[in-house]
Amino acid sequence: MDGDSATPLHSRYRGTALQSRGGVASVLRWYILDNPQLMQGRRVLDVGSGSGACAIAAMKSGALNVTANDIDPVAATAIKMNAALNAVNIDVCKKNLVGESCDKWNCILLGDMVYDAEFTAQLLKWLRAFRCQRRLILLGDPGRQALRDIEDNCLTKVATYCLPKSACLENRGFTQACVWRFM
Ligand SMILES: C[S@@+](CC[C@H](N)C(=O)[O-])C[C@H]1O[C@@H](n2cnc3c(N)ncnc32)[C@H](O)[C@@H]1O
C-alpha cells in the first residue's frame, strides 16, 4: 500500500458510493456513468483523483485501463480501497504529472481541479500541449472564476447538472455543476 496505513483516512476520501449524486466533485462521475460509450476503449488518466470516483466510473463504463493520479498519499490509499470495494482494477500514480508527457493515455479526466487560478493556468498549458482530435479531455466544475477566465474556444460545455439543495451549502452556493470538454 502506498499511503501510511497508520494515517486515518480523511473523510473526503471515504466510501465512494458510485451512484450517489452529491456535490461539485461528483459531476464528472455522473457524466461518465450517464455516457459510458465515451469511455469504451479509452486509456484513461484521472488527474487529482481524490477518492477515485471518476476513475472507478471510467473503469465500470468500459475503459481499457485507468490510472488514478493523486499527489496525496492518503488519496492513493483511498483509491485502492475504493477500487477494491467496487471490484475494479485501477493503477494508482502519486507522481505530479502536470507538465509531463502523457502520450500513453487518450483520455484525461479532471474532476473539481480548477479551484485555483495559478494551478488552473498550469493545467491548461499542459492540456493544450496534450490535446489532439483523438483525445478526450473532460473537466467537471461549477463554473468557478478560474475557469470563466479561460473559458474561450478551447472549452465546450457538454452537460449541466443541478446540485441537490443539501450540496449547495457545502459548495459555496453553486446550484449547478457542469462538464466541459477541452478541445
Ligand atoms: C478537489 S479534489 C478533487 C477530487 C476528485 N477529482 C473528485 O472529483 O472528487 C482535488 C484533488 O487533487 C489532488 N491534487 C492537487 N494537485 C495535484 C496534482 N498536481 N497532481 C495530482 N493530484 C493533485 C489533491 O490531492 C486532491 O485529492
The ligand as an SDF file (V2000), in Angstrom:
LIG
                    3D

 27 29  0  0  0  0  0  0  0  0999 V2000
  -11.0000   18.8930   -5.0150 C   0  0  0  0  0  0  0  0  0  0  0  0
  -10.1620   17.3400   -5.0440 S   0  0  0  0  0  0  0  0  0  0  0  0
  -10.8950   16.5650   -6.4450 C   0  0  0  0  0  0  0  0  0  0  0  0
  -11.0800   15.0990   -6.2340 C   0  0  0  0  0  0  0  0  0  0  0  0
  -11.7230   14.3140   -7.3710 C   0  0  0  0  0  0  0  0  0  0  0  0
  -11.2120   14.6310   -8.6740 N   0  0  0  0  0  0  0  0  0  0  0  0
  -13.2210   14.4470   -7.3820 C   0  0  0  0  0  0  0  0  0  0  0  0
  -13.7890   14.9350   -8.3530 O   0  0  0  0  0  0  0  0  0  0  0  0
  -13.8240   14.0480   -6.3910 O   0  0  0  0  0  0  0  0  0  0  0  0
   -8.5340   17.7720   -5.6390 C   0  0  0  0  0  0  0  0  0  0  0  0
   -7.5440   16.6150   -5.6100 C   0  0  0  0  0  0  0  0  0  0  0  0
   -6.4380   16.9550   -6.4320 O   0  0  0  0  0  0  0  0  0  0  0  0
   -5.2540   16.4700   -5.8420 C   0  0  0  0  0  0  0  0  0  0  0  0
   -4.1460   17.2270   -6.4500 N   0  0  0  0  0  0  0  0  0  0  0  0
   -3.7810   18.5100   -6.2530 C   0  0  0  0  0  0  0  0  0  0  0  0
   -2.7500   18.8470   -7.0650 N   0  0  0  0  0  0  0  0  0  0  0  0
   -2.4580   17.7410   -7.8120 C   0  0  0  0  0  0  0  0  0  0  0  0
   -1.5000   17.4400   -8.8420 C   0  0  0  0  0  0  0  0  0  0  0  0
   -0.6100   18.3490   -9.2850 N   0  0  0  0  0  0  0  0  0  0  0  0
   -1.4990   16.1970   -9.3810 N   0  0  0  0  0  0  0  0  0  0  0  0
   -2.3820   15.2570   -8.9560 C   0  0  0  0  0  0  0  0  0  0  0  0
   -3.2960   15.4840   -7.9700 N   0  0  0  0  0  0  0  0  0  0  0  0
   -3.3440   16.6980   -7.4130 C   0  0  0  0  0  0  0  0  0  0  0  0
   -5.4810   16.6790   -4.3530 C   0  0  0  0  0  0  0  0  0  0  0  0
   -4.6380   15.8500   -3.5740 O   0  0  0  0  0  0  0  0  0  0  0  0
   -6.9670   16.2990   -4.2370 C   0  0  0  0  0  0  0  0  0  0  0  0
   -7.1450   14.9510   -3.9460 O   0  0  0  0  0  0  0  0  0  0  0  0
  1  2  1  0
  2  3  1  0
  2 10  1  0
  3  4  1  0
  4  5  1  0
  5  6  1  0
  5  7  1  0
  7  8  2  0
  7  9  1  0
 10 11  1  0
 11 12  1  0
 11 26  1  0
 12 13  1  0
 13 14  1  0
 13 24  1  0
 14 15  1  0
 14 23  1  0
 15 16  2  0
 16 17  1  0
 17 18  1  0
 17 23  2  0
 18 19  1  0
 18 20  2  0
 20 21  1  0
 21 22  2  0
 22 23  1  0
 24 25  1  0
 24 26  1  0
 26 27  1  0
M  CHG  2   2   1   9  -1
M  END
$$$$
